[in-house]
């Protein structure tokens, strides 16, 4: 199920983003226990983009308030997301973080990959925010059990934070630990070192997104404007616009293609031509944004 969903999401990202560049692509094939540490400029889209680049399942730590609704929990768990709670979600939830950290260590012990956003907060900026304690808590617990995961620092950056056609740069490097994290001093030194590496590993694309107003642009315009409006209404004054927009398009675009299918069928177009047309529409629409 996860494998099929990942293929579907990769196809959707291919349409949603005009370009995703990954530096040090060979690291995407890393095997064994792996902790990926990343910045967090664009909500759940960061996790989706980084996670789908790796050629293996990746588990993510995501803000706990997103798991409050049943259908949200179902979808997020399909994406291997694990809730982590902050004080603003309520003190009554903070005890659940002990499970989150234990689950992260358990996954690392099994040789899995875990992605954590070390800032612990998302803002639509590429400037790093102060690091939270979650990453070092996981590493300390892992090291005390003799688990020594490979550590990747992943800097992700966008040329824009709203809308389709965005260009994305991801730069991944290895972080080599000289000693395990066992004391508060070790935690402070780790965060200081990680901050320096991550700060120098964020490269926002400088090219703006250009949308060509081809026939495919006008074919999609009414549908896209409707989905964009819904995403805006649901996420006004928050950092979730891109994530909600992507999710809505992910699930509604196939319905829009189905709608076009029935329109062409009603006007008498042969099915062989319809299927060819429907195949070409998303592929050629990709090139309306450059």
C-alpha positions in Angstrom: 0.0 0.0 0.0 2.8 2.4 1.0 4.7 1.5 -2.2 1.7 2.3 -4.4 1.0 5.5 -2.6 4.6 6.6 -2.9 4.5 6.1 -6.7 1.2 8.1 -6.8 2.7 10.9 -4.7 5.9 11.0 -6.8 3.8 11.4 -10.0 1.8 14.2 -8.3 5.0 16.0 -7.2 6.3 15.8 -10.7 3.2 17.8 -11.8 3.1 20.1 -8.8 6.7 21.1 -8.9 8.4 22.3 -12.0 11.8 21.1 -10.8 13.2 19.2 -7.8 17.0 19.1 -7.7 18.8 16.9 -5.2 22.5 17.3 -4.4 24.5 14.2 -3.4 21.8 11.8 -4.9 23.9 8.8 -4.0 23.0 9.3 -0.4 19.4 8.6 -1.3 20.4 4.9 -1.5 21.8 4.7 2.0 21.0 1.5 3.8 20.6 0.7 7.5 19.6 2.8 10.5 19.3 6.4 9.3 18.3 9.7 11.0 17.5 12.5 8.6 17.6 16.0 10.1 16.0 18.8 8.0 14.8 22.3 8.2 11.1 23.0 8.0 10.0 25.9 5.8 6.8 24.5 4.1 4.8 22.3 6.5 4.0 18.7 5.5 5.2 19.3 1.9 8.7 19.2 3.3 8.2 15.7 4.6 6.5 14.5 1.5 9.2 15.8 -0.9 12.2 14.7 1.2 10.7 11.3 2.0 9.8 10.4 -1.6 13.3 11.2 -2.8 14.8 8.4 -0.7 14.7 4.9 -2.3 13.3 3.3 0.9 10.5 3.9 3.4 10.9 7.0 5.6 9.1 7.6 8.8 8.4 11.3 9.8 7.8 13.1 13.0 4.9 15.5 12.4 3.1 18.0 14.6 0.5 16.3 16.8 -2.4 18.7 16.3 -2.7 17.4 12.7 -3.7 14.0 14.1 -6.8 15.2 16.0 -9.3 14.2 13.3 -9.8 10.6 12.4 -9.5 10.9 8.7 -6.4 13.0 9.1 -4.8 10.3 11.3 -5.6 7.6 8.7 -4.0 9.5 5.9 -0.9 10.7 7.9 -0.2 7.2 9.2 -0.4 5.9 5.6 2.5 8.3 5.0 4.4 6.8 8.0 4.0 9.9 10.1 4.4 9.8 13.8 2.8 12.6 16.0 5.0 14.8 18.2 3.3 17.2 20.5 4.2 20.8 21.5 3.2 22.8 24.6 0.8 24.8 22.4 -1.2 21.7 21.7 -1.9 21.3 25.4 0.1 19.9 28.4 -2.2 16.9 28.5 -0.6 15.6 25.3 3.0 16.1 26.2 3.3 12.7 27.9 2.6 11.1 24.5 5.9 12.3 23.2 7.6 9.6 25.3 6.0 7.1 23.0 7.1 9.2 20.0 10.7 9.1 21.0 10.6 5.4 22.0 9.0 4.6 18.6 11.7 6.6 16.8 14.5 4.7 18.6 12.7 1.4 18.0 12.5 2.1 14.2 16.2 3.1 14.2 17.0 -0.2 16.0 15.2 -2.0 13.2 17.4 -0.3 10.6 14.7 2.1 9.4 14.9 5.7 8.3 13.4 8.5 10.5 13.0 12.1 9.4 12.8 14.8 12.0 12.5 18.6 11.6 15.0 19.8 14.1 13.5 23.3 14.4 10.3 21.8 15.8 8.3 24.6 14.2 7.4 25.6 10.6 7.7 29.1 9.3 7.6 30.1 5.6 11.2 31.2 5.7 14.6 29.7 4.8 16.3 31.3 7.9 16.7 28.6 10.5 14.8 28.9 13.8 16.3 27.8 17.2 16.6 24.0 17.4 14.3 22.1 19.8 15.4 19.2 22.0 13.6 16.3 20.2 16.5 15.3 17.9 19.1 15.1 20.6 16.7 13.2 22.9 16.2 10.6 20.2 20.0 10.3 19.5 20.8 10.2 23.2 18.3 7.4 23.8 19.6 5.5 20.8 23.3 5.9 21.7 22.6 4.7 25.3 21.2 1.5 23.8 24.2 1.1 21.5 22.3 2.2 18.3 24.4 4.4 16.1 22.4 5.6 13.1 23.8 7.2 10.1 22.9 10.9 10.2 22.0 13.0 7.2 21.5 16.7 7.2 19.0 17.7 4.5 18.5 21.3 3.6 15.3 22.0 1.6 14.5 25.3 -0.1 11.8 26.7 -2.5 11.6 29.5 -4.9 8.0 30.2 -3.6 5.8 29.0 -0.8 2.4 29.3 -2.5 1.1 27.5 -5.6 2.1 25.1 -8.3 5.2 25.2 -10.4 7.6 25.7 -7.6 11.3 24.9 -7.9 12.9 22.9 -5.0 16.5 22.4 -4.0 17.5 19.6 -1.6 21.1 19.3 -0.4 22.0 16.3 1.7 25.2 15.7 3.5 26.5 13.2 6.0 27.1 14.3 9.6 29.9 12.4 11.2 29.8 12.2 15.0 33.1 12.1 16.8 31.5 10.8 20.0 28.0 9.6 21.1 25.5 12.0 22.7 25.3 11.0 26.4 25.3 14.3 28.3 23.6 17.7 28.2 26.9 19.2 27.0 26.9 16.7 24.1 23.4 17.7 23.2 24.4 21.4 23.0 27.5 20.7 20.9 25.5 18.5 18.6 22.9 21.2 17.9 25.5 23.8 17.4 27.3 21.7 14.9 24.1 20.7 13.1 22.9 24.3 13.0 26.2 25.3 11.3 26.0 22.5 8.7 22.3 22.9 8.0 22.5 26.7 7.7 25.2 26.3 5.0 23.1 23.6 3.2 20.0 25.6 2.3 20.0 26.9 -1.3 16.8 28.7 -2.3 16.3 28.6 -6.1 16.8 32.0 -7.7 14.7 31.4 -10.8 11.0 32.5 -10.6 8.2 30.2 -11.7 6.9 31.1 -15.2 3.5 29.9 -16.3 2.9 29.6 -20.1 -0.7 30.4 -21.0 -1.1 27.5 -23.4 -4.4 25.7 -24.1 -3.6 23.3 -21.3 -3.3 26.2 -18.9 -6.8 27.4 -19.7 -8.1 23.8 -19.6 -7.0 23.5 -16.0 -7.6 27.1 -14.9 -11.2 26.7 -13.6 -10.4 23.5 -11.7 -7.2 24.9 -10.2 -8.7 28.2 -9.1 -11.5 26.3 -7.3 -9.0 24.1 -5.5 -6.7 27.1 -4.7 -9.7 29.0 -3.3 -10.7 26.0 -1.0 -7.0 25.7 0.2 -6.8 29.4 0.9 -10.1 29.3 2.9 -8.9 26.3 4.9 -5.5 27.7 5.7 -5.8 31.4 5.9 -3.0 33.0 8.0 -1.2 29.7 8.4 1.8 27.9 6.9 -0.3 25.0 5.6 -1.4 26.4 2.2 1.0 24.5 0.0 0.4 21.2 1.9 -3.4 21.5 1.7 -3.3 22.6 -1.9 -1.1 19.6 -2.8 -3.3 17.2 -0.9 -6.5 18.5 -2.5 -5.0 18.3 -6.0 -3.6 14.8 -5.3 -7.1 13.4 -4.6 -9.3 15.6 -6.9 -7.2 15.8 -10.1 -8.0 12.2 -11.0 -11.7 13.2 -10.7 -11.2 16.1 -12.9 -9.6 13.9 -15.6 -12.6 11.5 -15.2 -14.9 14.5 -15.7 -13.1 15.3 -19.0 -13.4 11.7 -20.0 -17.2 11.7 -19.7 -17.4 15.0 -21.6 -15.4 13.7 -24.5 -17.5 10.5 -24.4 -20.8 12.4 -24.5 -19.7 14.3 -27.6 -18.9 11.1 -29.4 -15.1 11.0 -29.4 -13.8 7.4 -29.9 -12.5 5.8 -26.7 -9.0 5.2 -28.2 -8.6 8.9 -28.9 -10.0 9.8 -25.5 -7.5 7.6 -23.7 -4.6 9.0 -25.7 -5.9 12.5 -25.0 -6.3 11.9 -21.2 -2.7 10.5 -21.1 -1.3 13.6 -22.9 -3.2 16.1 -20.8 -1.2 15.8 -17.5 2.1 15.1 -19.3 1.8 18.2 -21.5 0.3 20.3 -18.7 3.6 19.7 -16.7 5.3 22.0 -19.2 2.9 25.0 -18.6 5.2 25.8 -15.7 8.9 26.4 -16.2 
